């Protein structure tokens, strides 16, 4: 660990962020001595790391989940911290360049406007200003329309979180993405007494806005869907921020000489997830929702994934109970080892055969007694992002991991070729079991790969710096969990990354 020379002012600033000094030292050490990139062995494919369920298995797991749902504490966990600015990048460019007034883009923009779920809101805004939308269009006042959509002059969509954006239109109303998550959650996390738990992570600046929307709409959906929502919010703690450094690995300081801290990335949400008390946690991004016409299949597969997790978890708990009760004999050890190899796809060390019975027992208990996640994977259709791979760890063992391109050495021809050979994509469709066989919640911080960080070059006030992203929530943040990949159909993955995605048939 390196020694960081900091002033008393610096230390007060760090304390004010709530970051332990040892974390700062650890981050500085990672900048100075970056961990080696992940070493890919091969992509996970159907039948090799990715389970393809038969129709009978789907039916069985669906039934299992539905039969157990009433006795389970299940929570839907929705990361929704980011602003929607990137979603409107093209429109911002059009606004800045006045391109609509110099091309046919304006006509195309005008023709498409009625297809957007915020069209009625635009009509009302224009009317409030003594204009009509038709007048603005006929006058080719496209800049004014864009300002009504993007800026504080109107909807201010560019500065709102995606949770508050209108995504879908229905005959009598339109819904934000948050409302769609409320409706979807009622389909598969409805528990005893129709309780339906939904937890959303938001940025501090948007907390009040999201809470106000939830307050306005919860009773409406409770009445419509016959549920009782247990709705909660959390923000990403400043204590998960990371220190920025210069290109020479010295603490970066702004023009006033203050240390600069940056958000630690979505891996920082592990602290939020760790505070959740539940048997099962379903994780899904805020922008991946569909209208009611497509929800049935999505809900069905969530239940299938949940049932699959319960079936595997039951077996894990059974083996742990046998191992704990039994004297170190061969029968329970061999059965547990076979389960780890065949179901959990665990790669055993070469030395395992020479372990004593007691050492085998300890090894197997450590393998089994950890959080579990079942991750839905869709066939790769060119979406940017991570995917499932067999990764070789420092001990030479292969583990199942979700990997981002930034985590590998793309200058290696072999690694680049392995990356490009990937057949499946991570849509962030996870079901997590976070309690052990005694019903105690795992401390999720104990199952992180602290070296699974990403170092990137950024800038601040025109000066270059290096930034550190802590292990991603479903990358290094869950690296030491028991991990299972299951193929799910592409219809369950319909993200809205740009405003134009709202025009896709799935969102109309």
C-alpha positions in Angstrom: 0.0 0.0 0.0 1.4 3.4 -1.0 1.5 6.4 1.3 -0.6 9.4 0.3 0.7 12.8 1.3 -2.4 14.8 2.3 -2.9 18.0 4.2 -5.2 18.4 7.1 -7.6 20.2 4.8 -7.6 17.2 2.5 -8.3 14.8 5.4 -11.3 16.9 6.5 -12.6 16.9 2.9 -12.2 13.1 2.8 -14.0 12.7 6.2 -16.7 15.0 4.9 -17.3 12.5 2.0 -17.6 9.7 4.6 -14.8 7.8 2.8 -12.5 5.8 5.2 -8.8 6.8 4.7 -7.8 3.2 4.0 -10.2 3.2 1.0 -8.4 6.3 -0.4 -5.1 4.7 0.1 -6.3 1.5 -1.6 -7.7 3.6 -4.6 -4.4 5.4 -4.9 -2.6 2.1 -4.9 -4.8 0.8 -7.7 -4.0 3.9 -9.8 -0.3 3.3 -9.3 -0.4 -0.4 -9.7 -3.4 -1.3 -11.9 -4.6 -4.9 -11.6 -4.1 -7.0 -14.6 -7.0 -7.2 -17.0 -9.4 -10.2 -16.8 -8.2 -13.2 -18.7 -11.0 -14.7 -20.8 -11.0 -18.4 -21.5 -14.0 -18.6 -23.8 -17.4 -17.1 -24.2 -20.3 -18.7 -22.4 -22.6 -20.3 -25.1 -25.8 -22.3 -25.1 -24.9 -25.6 -23.3 -21.5 -24.3 -22.2 -22.1 -22.0 -19.3 -25.6 -20.9 -20.4 -28.5 -23.1 -19.5 -31.2 -23.5 -22.2 -34.3 -24.6 -20.4 -36.7 -27.1 -22.0 -40.4 -26.4 -22.1 -41.0 -28.9 -19.3 -38.4 -27.2 -17.1 -39.9 -23.8 -17.8 -43.3 -25.1 -16.7 -41.8 -26.7 -13.6 -39.9 -23.6 -12.5 -42.9 -21.3 -13.2 -45.1 -23.5 -11.1 -42.5 -23.7 -8.3 -42.2 -19.9 -8.1 -45.9 -19.3 -8.2 -46.5 -21.9 -5.4 -43.8 -20.4 -3.2 -44.3 -16.7 -4.0 -46.9 -16.2 -1.2 -44.4 -17.2 1.5 -41.4 -15.4 0.1 -40.1 -11.9 0.7 -39.3 -10.7 -2.8 -38.2 -7.2 -3.9 -37.8 -5.6 -7.3 -34.6 -3.5 -7.3 -34.4 -0.9 -10.0 -31.2 1.2 -10.6 -32.4 4.6 -11.8 -29.7 7.0 -10.7 -28.7 8.6 -14.0 -30.1 11.6 -15.8 -31.6 11.2 -19.2 -29.3 13.6 -21.0 -27.6 10.9 -23.1 -31.0 9.8 -24.3 -31.5 13.1 -26.1 -27.9 13.6 -27.4 -29.0 13.9 -31.0 -31.8 16.4 -30.3 -29.4 18.5 -28.3 -27.0 18.5 -31.3 -29.9 19.6 -33.5 -30.9 22.3 -31.0 -27.3 23.7 -30.8 -26.8 23.5 -34.6 -30.3 24.7 -35.7 -30.1 21.8 -38.2 -33.9 21.4 -38.4 -34.2 24.7 -40.1 -31.7 23.8 -42.8 -32.8 20.3 -43.7 -35.6 17.8 -44.1 -35.0 16.6 -40.6 -37.5 19.1 -39.3 -40.3 17.6 -41.4 -39.4 14.1 -40.2 -39.3 15.3 -36.6 -42.7 16.9 -37.0 -44.3 13.8 -38.5 -43.0 11.6 -35.7 -44.1 13.9 -32.8 -47.6 12.4 -32.4 -46.0 9.0 -31.9 -44.1 10.1 -28.7 -45.9 9.5 -25.4 -45.2 13.1 -24.3 -47.1 14.5 -27.3 -50.2 15.4 -25.2 -48.0 17.2 -22.7 -46.5 19.2 -25.6 -49.9 20.2 -26.7 -50.8 21.5 -23.3 -47.5 23.4 -22.9 -48.0 25.1 -26.2 -51.5 26.1 -25.3 -50.4 27.5 -22.0 -48.1 29.8 -24.0 -50.9 30.9 -26.2 -49.8 28.8 -29.2 -50.7 25.5 -30.8 -48.3 22.8 -31.7 -49.7 22.9 -35.2 -48.7 26.6 -35.4 -45.2 25.8 -34.3 -44.8 23.0 -36.8 -46.3 25.0 -39.7 -44.0 27.8 -38.9 -41.1 25.4 -38.8 -40.3 26.6 -35.3 -38.6 23.4 -34.4 -36.1 25.0 -32.1 -39.0 26.2 -29.9 -40.5 22.7 -29.9 -37.1 21.1 -28.9 -36.8 23.7 -26.1 -40.3 22.8 -24.8 -39.2 19.1 -24.7 -35.6 19.4 -23.4 -35.3 22.5 -21.3 -36.8 24.2 -18.3 -39.0 26.2 -20.6 -41.1 23.1 -20.9 -40.8 19.4 -19.9 -37.1 19.7 -19.0 -36.6 16.1 -20.1 -32.9 16.4 -20.6 -32.4 17.1 -16.9 -34.9 14.6 -15.5 -34.1 11.0 -14.6 -35.5 8.3 -16.9 -37.8 7.3 -14.1 -39.9 10.4 -14.7 -40.0 10.3 -18.5 -43.2 9.2 -20.4 -42.5 5.9 -22.1 -45.8 4.5 -23.3 -49.3 5.8 -24.3 -52.5 4.1 -23.5 -56.1 5.0 -24.6 -56.8 6.9 -21.4 -53.4 7.8 -20.1 -49.6 7.7 -20.5 -47.1 6.1 -18.2 -43.6 7.0 -17.1 -41.0 4.2 -16.9 -41.4 4.2 -13.1 -45.1 3.5 -13.5 -44.4 0.7 -15.9 -42.0 -0.9 -13.3 -44.8 -0.6 -10.7 -47.2 -2.5 -13.0 -44.6 -5.1 -13.9 -43.6 -5.7 -10.3 -47.2 -6.5 -9.4 -46.9 -9.4 -11.8 -44.1 -11.3 -10.1 -43.1 -9.8 -6.7 -46.6 -9.9 -5.2 -46.3 -11.7 -1.9 -48.4 -12.4 1.1 -51.5 -10.1 1.5 -50.8 -8.8 -2.0 -47.7 -6.9 -0.8 -45.5 -5.8 -3.6 -42.0 -4.4 -2.8 -40.2 -2.1 -5.2 -36.9 -0.3 -4.4 -35.5 2.4 -6.7 -32.1 3.9 -6.5 -32.0 7.6 -7.5 -29.5 10.5 -7.5 -29.8 12.9 -4.6 -30.9 15.7 -6.9 -33.8 13.7 -8.2 -35.0 12.0 -5.0 -37.8 14.5 -4.2 -39.1 14.4 -7.8 -39.3 10.6 -7.9 -40.8 10.4 -4.5 -43.5 13.0 -5.5 -44.4 11.0 -8.6 -44.7 7.8 -6.6 -46.9 9.5 -4.0 -49.2 10.7 -6.8 -49.6 7.4 -8.6 -49.3 4.6 -6.0 -52.9 4.5 -4.8 -54.1 4.5 -8.4 -52.1 1.4 -9.3 -52.9 -0.3 -6.0 -56.6 0.1 -6.7 -56.2 -1.0 -10.4 -54.0 -4.0 -9.7 -55.2 -5.0 -6.2 -51.8 -4.8 -4.6 -50.3 -3.0 -1.6 -47.0 -1.3 -2.6 -44.0 -1.2 -0.3 -42.2 1.5 -2.2 -38.8 2.7 -1.1 -36.0 4.9 -2.4 -32.3 5.2 -1.8 -29.5 7.4 -3.1 -25.9 6.5 -4.0 -23.9 7.4 -0.9 -21.0 9.9 -1.3 -18.9 7.4 0.6 -18.8 5.3 -2.5 -17.2 8.1 -4.6 -13.6 7.6 -5.7 -10.7 10.0 -5.7 -9.5 11.4 -9.0 -5.7 11.6 -9.8 -3.5 13.3 -12.4 -1.9 11.3 -15.2 1.1 11.1 -12.8 -1.0 9.4 -10.2 -1.0 12.4 -7.8 -4.3 13.5 -6.2 -6.1 15.7 -8.7 -7.0 19.2 -7.4 -9.4 21.7 -8.9 -8.6 25.4 -9.5 -9.1 26.1 -5.8 -6.8 23.3 -4.7 -9.5 21.0 -3.5 -9.5 17.2 -4.0 -11.8 16.0 -6.7 -14.1 13.0 -6.2 -16.1 11.2 -8.8 -19.0 8.7 -8.7 -17.8 5.2 -8.3 -20.1 3.8 -11.1 -23.0 1.4 -10.8 -20.9 -0.9 -8.6 -21.5 1.7 -5.8 -25.0 0.5 -5.6 -23.8 -2.7 -3.9 -24.2 -0.7 -0.6 -27.8 0.0 -1.5 -28.5 -3.6 -2.4 -26.8 -4.8 0.8 -29.4 -2.9 2.8 -32.3 -4.8 1.3 -33.9 -7.4 3.5 -35.5 -10.1 1.3 -35.4 -13.7 0.2 -35.2 -12.9 -3.4 -34.2 -9.7 -5.2 -35.1 -9.1 -8.9 -32.8 -6.5 -10.6 -33.8 -4.7 -13.7 -32.7 -1.3 -15.2 -35.1 1.6 -15.2 -35.2 1.9 -19.0 -36.0 -1.8 -19.8 -39.8 -1.9 -19.7 -42.5 -2.7 -22.2 -46.2 -1.7 -22.5 -48.9 -4.0 -21.1 -49.3 -5.8 -24.4 -45.8 -7.3 -24.0 -45.7 -7.7 -20.2 -47.0 -11.2 -20.0 -44.0 -12.9 -21.5 -41.6 -10.7 -19.5 -43.4 -11.6 -16.2 -43.5 -15.3 -17.2 -39.7 -15.4 -17.6 -39.1 -13.5 -14.4 -41.0 -16.2 -12.6 -39.2 -18.9 -14.5 -35.8 -17.4 -13.4 -37.1 -17.1 -9.8 -38.2 -20.8 -9.8 -34.9 -21.9 -11.2 -33.1 -20.1 -8.5 -35.3 -21.6 -5.8 -34.7 -25.1 -7.2 -30.9 -24.7 -7.1 -31.0 -22.9 -3.8 -33.0 -25.7 -2.2 -30.3 -28.1 -3.3 -27.5 -25.9 -2.0 -29.3 -25.7 1.4 -29.8 -29.4 1.4 -26.1 -30.1 0.8 -25.0 -27.6 3.4 -27.3 -29.1 6.0 -25.9 -32.6 5.2 -22.3 -31.4 5.4 -22.9 -29.6 8.7 -24.6 -32.6 10.3 -22.4 -35.4 8.9 -19.1 -36.5 10.1 -16.5 -36.1 7.4 -17.4 -39.2 5.3 -17.2 -39.7 1.6 -20.9 -39.9 0.7 -22.1 -36.4 1.5 -18.7 -35.0 0.3 -18.9 -36.7 -3.1 -22.6 -35.7 -3.6 -21.9 -32.1 -2.8 -18.8 -32.0 -5.0 -20.8 -33.5 -7.9 -23.5 -30.9 -7.4 -20.9 -28.1 -7.4 -19.4 -29.3 -10.7 -22.5 -30.3 -12.5 -25.1 -27.6 -11.5 -23.0 -24.7 -10.2 -20.3 -25.4 -12.9 -17.5 -25.0 -10.4 -14.0 -25.6 -11.5 -12.1 -27.5 -8.8 -8.4 -27.0 -8.1 -6.2 -29.8 -9.2 -5.1 -30.4 -5.6 -8.7 -31.2 -4.5 -8.2 -34.9 -4.9 -5.4 -34.9 -2.4 -7.4 -32.9 0.2 -8.2 -34.6 3.5 -11.9 -35.2 4.1 -12.0 -32.3 6.6 -10.4 -30.0 4.1 -12.8 -31.1 1.4 -15.7 -30.4 3.7 -14.4 -26.9 4.4 -13.8 -26.2 0.7 -17.3 -27.4 -0.2 -19.0 -25.4 2.5 -17.2 -22.3 1.4 -18.3 -22.9 -2.2 -21.9 -23.4 -1.3 -22.4 -20.9 1.4 -22.5 -17.7 -0.6 -25.1 -15.5 -2.3 -26.5 -16.8 -5.6 -27.6 -15.1 -8.7 -29.4 -16.3 -11.8 -28.8 -14.1 -14.8 -31.0 -14.0 -17.8 -28.9 -13.8 -21.0 -30.3 -12.8 -24.5 -28.7 -13.6 -27.8 -26.3 -10.9 -28.9 -27.9 -8.6 -31.5 -25.1 -6.0 -31.4 -26.1 -4.2 -28.2 -23.2 -2.4 -26.5 -22.3 -3.8 -23.1 -21.1 -6.8 -21.3 -21.7 -10.5 -21.7 -21.1 -13.9 -20.1 -17.7 -15.5 -20.2 -15.6 -18.2 -18.6 -12.8 -16.2 -16.9 -9.5 -17.7 -15.7 -8.7 -16.4 -12.1 -5.3 -15.9 -10.5 -5.3 -19.6 -9.3 -5.9 -20.8 -12.9 -9.5 -21.9 -12.1 -12.4 -20.9 -14.5 -15.4 -19.0 -13.2 -18.6 -17.7 -14.7 -18.5 -13.9 -14.9 -20.3 -11.0 -16.6 -17.5 -9.0 -18.3 -17.3 -5.5 -19.8 -15.0 -4.8 -22.7 -13.1 -2.3 -20.5 -12.0 -5.1 -18.2 -10.0 -7.0 -20.8 -6.8 -6.4 -22.7 -8.1 -5.6 -26.2 -4.6 -5.2 -27.5 -4.2 -9.0 -27.1 -5.3 -10.6 -30.4 -6.4 -13.7 -28.5 -8.4 -11.8 -26.0 -10.0 -9.5 -28.6 -10.9 -12.6 -30.7 -12.5 -14.3 -27.7 -14.5 -11.2 -26.9 -15.8 -10.9 -30.4 -16.9 -14.6 -30.4 -19.4 -13.9 -27.6 -22.9 -15.1 -28.5 -25.0 -13.6 -25.7 -25.5 -10.3 -24.0 -26.2 -9.2 -20.4 -29.5 -7.4 -20.4 -29.4 -6.8 -16.6 -32.1 -9.4 -15.8 -31.0 -10.9 -12.4 -32.6 -12.8 -9.6 -30.6 -12.9 -6.4 -30.7 -15.1 -3.3 -29.1 -13.1 -0.5 -29.9 -15.3 2.5 -28.1 -18.4 3.7 -29.6 -21.8 4.7 -30.2 -20.4 8.2 -32.2 -17.5 6.9 -29.4 -15.0 7.7 -28.6 -12.3 5.2 -25.2 -12.4 3.6 -22.9 -9.4 3.9 -22.5 -8.8 0.2 -19.4 -6.7 0.7 -17.6 -10.0 1.4 -18.2 -11.4 -2.1 -16.6 -8.6 -4.2 -13.5 -8.8 -6.3 -11.8 -5.5 -5.3 -9.4 -5.7 -8.2 -12.2 -5.7 -10.8 -11.9 -2.0 -11.3 -11.9 0.1 -14.4 -9.5 3.1 -14.8 -10.5 5.6 -17.4 -9.2 9.0 -18.7 -11.5 11.9 -18.1 -11.2 15.7 -17.9 -12.2 18.4 -15.5 -12.0 22.1 -16.3 -10.0 21.3 -19.4 -7.4 19.2 -17.6 -6.9 15.5 -18.0 -7.3 13.1 -15.1 -7.7 9.5 -14.3 -10.9 8.2 -12.8 -11.6 4.9 -11.0 -14.8 2.9 -11.3 -15.2 0.4 -8.5 -16.3 -3.1 -9.4 -19.6 -3.0 -11.3 -22.6 -4.3 -9.5 -23.0 -7.3 -11.8 -19.4 -7.5 -12.7 -16.8 -7.5 -10.0 -19.4 -6.5 -7.3 -20.9 -10.1 -7.6 -17.7 -11.8 -8.8 -17.6 -14.3 -5.8 -21.3 -15.2 -5.9 -22.6 -18.5 -7.2 -23.5 -17.5 -10.7 -25.8 -19.3 -13.2 -26.7 -18.1 -16.7 -30.0 -18.9 -18.3 -31.0 -18.0 -21.9 -34.1 -15.8 -22.1 -35.8 -14.6 -25.3 -35.0 -11.2 -26.8 -38.6 -10.0 -26.3 -37.8 -9.6 -22.5 -35.1 -7.0 -23.4 -36.5 -3.7 -24.7 -34.3 -0.8 -23.4 -34.8 2.8 -24.2 -31.3 4.2 -24.7 -32.2 7.0 -27.1 -35.4 8.9 -27.6 -35.8 7.1 -31.0 -36.2 3.8 -29.2 -39.6 5.0 -28.1 -40.6 4.7 -31.8 -39.8 1.0 -32.0 -42.8 -1.2 -32.4 -42.3 -2.7 -28.9 -42.9 0.7 -27.3 -45.8 1.7 -29.5 
